[in-house]
Amino acid sequence: MATASSITNNQEKRIDPDENVLQKHVAFFDRNHDGIVYPWETFQGFRAIGCGYLLSSVACIFINLGLSQKTRRGKFPSIFLPIEIKNIEKAKHGSDSGVYDSQGRFVPSKFEEIFSKHAKKNPEALTSDELMGLLKANREPKDYKGWLASYTEWKILYVLCKDKYGLLHKETVRAVYDGSLFEQMEKEHSEKKNK
């Protein structure tokens, strides 16, 4: 999976404060680049980054079922569960870190807060316990869907991207927010398959 060293090479990359990086984050899964993510594209995206069939199958149902109608407000529900990338900020869930604002832009102070408040053993990484502390601190009362969404997102990220010492590095987390992590993981997975 994406290693800390491979992500660190992109460390100097700065995020434009007006860019909708949430769209960029989701666009990786738009495999045919038409602005819409269908469940089979979510499945293909998860497979491309090295996830197994079971996780990819569950993810495509969970993600598209949870986000489709939120990105298509005012439209009749579709059995194909499309996610419209241009409206992805409307699907932002509660109990999150606040790193994406309501327009899908990156909020640097909220990103830094993740590590200043929760990274105790290493200021540049999170342990599993520190990650659980982050999730508990971000919980909004009775926001069970938000709790589940946050837990799922962060635990999958941790399992896929922790290093051999169980640390989830800051630059890896930044890369997931700026949309570059999935491309890096796909490249690494592809190289492994071709060996």
C-alpha positions in Angstrom: 0.0 0.0 0.0 1.0 3.6 0.0 4.1 4.0 2.1 5.0 6.9 4.2 8.2 7.4 2.1 6.3 7.5 -1.2 3.8 10.0 0.2 6.5 12.1 1.8 8.0 12.8 -1.7 4.9 14.9 -2.4 5.3 16.8 0.9 6.0 20.1 -0.7 2.7 20.2 -2.6 0.5 23.1 -1.4 -3.2 23.0 -1.5 -5.0 26.0 -3.1 -7.4 27.4 -0.5 -10.1 28.0 -3.1 -9.9 24.6 -4.7 -12.7 22.0 -4.1 -10.4 19.2 -3.1 -13.3 17.1 -1.9 -14.3 16.8 -5.6 -10.7 15.9 -6.5 -10.7 13.3 -3.7 -13.9 11.7 -5.1 -12.9 12.1 -8.8 -10.4 9.2 -8.5 -13.4 6.8 -8.4 -14.9 8.3 -11.6 -13.2 5.8 -13.7 -14.7 7.0 -17.0 -14.3 10.7 -16.2 -18.0 11.7 -16.8 -18.5 13.5 -13.5 -20.6 10.7 -12.1 -19.5 7.8 -9.9 -21.5 4.6 -10.1 -21.2 1.7 -7.7 -19.2 -0.4 -10.2 -16.7 2.5 -10.5 -16.4 2.7 -6.8 -15.7 -1.0 -6.8 -13.1 -0.6 -9.6 -11.4 2.2 -7.7 -11.1 0.2 -4.5 -9.7 -2.7 -6.5 -7.3 -0.4 -8.2 -5.8 0.7 -4.9 -5.3 -2.9 -3.8 -8.5 -3.7 -1.8 -9.9 -7.2 -1.9 -13.2 -8.2 -3.5 -15.1 -8.2 -0.2 -14.1 -4.7 1.0 -14.5 -3.3 -2.5 -18.0 -4.8 -2.7 -19.1 -3.5 0.7 -17.6 -0.1 0.0 -19.3 0.4 -3.3 -22.7 -0.3 -1.7 -22.1 1.6 1.5 -20.6 4.7 -0.3 -23.0 5.0 -3.2 -26.1 4.2 -1.1 -25.0 6.8 1.4 -24.0 9.6 -1.0 -26.1 9.2 -4.1 -29.3 11.0 -3.2 -27.4 13.7 -1.2 -25.6 14.7 -4.4 -28.7 14.6 -6.5 -31.1 16.7 -4.4 -34.4 17.4 -6.1 -34.0 14.5 -8.5 -35.9 11.3 -8.4 -33.8 8.5 -6.7 -32.0 6.3 -9.1 -31.5 2.5 -8.7 -28.0 3.0 -10.2 -27.0 5.1 -7.1 -24.9 7.7 -9.1 -22.9 10.2 -7.1 -22.6 13.6 -8.8 -19.1 14.8 -8.2 -20.0 18.5 -8.8 -22.4 18.3 -5.7 -20.2 16.1 -3.5 -19.9 18.8 -0.8 -23.7 18.3 -0.2 -23.0 14.8 1.0 -20.5 15.8 3.7 -21.4 14.0 6.9 -21.4 15.2 10.5 -18.9 14.0 13.2 -16.0 14.6 10.8 -12.7 16.4 11.3 -13.8 19.7 9.6 -10.8 19.5 7.2 -13.2 20.0 4.3 -15.4 23.1 4.7 -19.0 23.3 3.4 -17.8 24.0 -0.1 -15.3 21.1 -0.2 -12.2 23.3 0.4 -9.3 22.2 2.5 -9.0 23.9 5.9 -5.3 23.9 6.9 -6.0 24.8 10.5 -8.4 21.9 11.0 -5.9 19.5 9.4 -3.1 20.7 11.7 -5.5 20.4 14.7 -5.8 16.6 14.0 -2.1 16.2 14.8 -1.6 18.9 17.4 -4.5 17.6 19.5 -4.3 13.8 18.9 -0.7 12.8 17.8 1.0 12.3 21.2 3.6 9.6 20.6 4.8 11.1 17.3 3.7 14.6 16.2 3.8 13.6 12.6 1.6 10.4 12.9 -1.3 8.8 14.6 -1.4 5.5 16.4 -4.6 3.3 16.4 -5.5 4.5 19.9 -4.9 8.2 18.9 -7.1 7.7 15.9 -9.9 6.4 18.1 -9.4 9.4 20.3 -9.8 11.7 17.3 -13.0 9.9 16.2 -14.5 10.2 19.7 -13.6 13.9 20.0 -15.3 14.6 16.7 -18.6 12.9 17.5 -21.6 15.0 17.4 -24.5 14.0 19.8 -26.8 11.4 18.3 -25.2 11.6 14.9 -25.0 7.8 14.5 -24.6 7.9 10.7 -21.8 10.4 11.0 -20.1 8.3 13.6 -20.3 5.3 11.4 -19.1 7.1 8.3 -16.1 8.7 10.1 -15.2 5.4 11.7 -15.3 3.5 8.5 -13.3 6.1 6.5 -10.6 6.5 9.1 -10.3 2.8 9.9 -10.0 1.8 6.2 -7.4 4.5 5.7 -5.5 3.3 8.8 -5.6 -0.4 7.8 -4.5 0.4 4.2 -1.8 3.0 5.0 -0.3 2.5 8.4 3.4 1.8 8.4 5.1 -1.3 9.9 5.1 0.4 13.3 1.3 1.0 13.2 1.6 4.7 12.5 -0.6 6.7 10.1 1.6 9.5 8.9 0.6 13.1 8.5 1.6 13.3 4.8 -0.5 10.2 4.0 -3.5 11.8 5.6 -2.8 15.1 3.8 -2.6 13.1 0.5 -6.1 11.6 1.1 -7.5 15.0 1.7 -5.9 16.6 -1.4 -6.9 13.7 -3.6 -3.4 12.4 -4.5 -3.3 9.3 -2.2 -5.5 7.1 -4.3 -3.5 7.8 -7.5 -0.3 6.9 -5.6 -1.8 3.7 -4.2 -3.0 2.7 -7.6 0.4 3.2 -9.1 2.1 1.2 -6.3 -0.5 -1.6 -6.6 -0.1 -1.7 -10.4 3.7 -1.9 -10.0 3.4 -4.8 -7.6 1.0 -6.7 -9.9 3.4 -6.3 -12.8 6.4 -7.7 -11.0 
